[in-house]
């Protein structure tokens, strides 16, 4: 039987552990043992807590004893970890508690702050000339690609007479051959996927 000194209320257990009453209720739903009268055997509850809550993922102060327990306004939080077979914190024969995912107000506030920081960084980079608007980049690249295509399509007509005179061959067959090769080259470029290009 548990010693009367170790049988405490759930509120007192949370105070000694440095967590809120709501968190204690959550731990009970996850499987933390409680007595039929609703109170907690501190030794058994601490043993379950140590076995099922990953110490590396507990945020805030570590678990404390009754002598140095934090005050009632403590807001320490921790995160549950899996106790599937083979896990380093697994307890033989104990059911694995559900993974806890923080999707509350603090999560969305952190996401909001992250997006604000990214937006501010992008604006600063644009002011420094390190970043251009997407529409402007698209316009410049489109103009450059069109210019290069026009220059390539005009290349055969410009060099065919020079090559014909240099090698002493008829100009027309040479022009047709050059235009065919340039056309095939442009079609290959058009089919080239843009993903993965640096």
Secondary structure, DSSP 8 states (H G I E B T S, - for coil): ---GGGEE-HHHHHHHHT--HHHHHHHHHHT----TTS-EEHHHHHHHHHHHEEEEEEESS----STT---TT---EEEE----TT-TT--TT----------SHHHHHHHHHHHHHHHHHHHHHHHTTS---HHHHHHHHHHHHHHHHHHHHHHHHHHHHHHHHHHT--HHHHHHHHHHHHHHHHHHHHHS--TT--
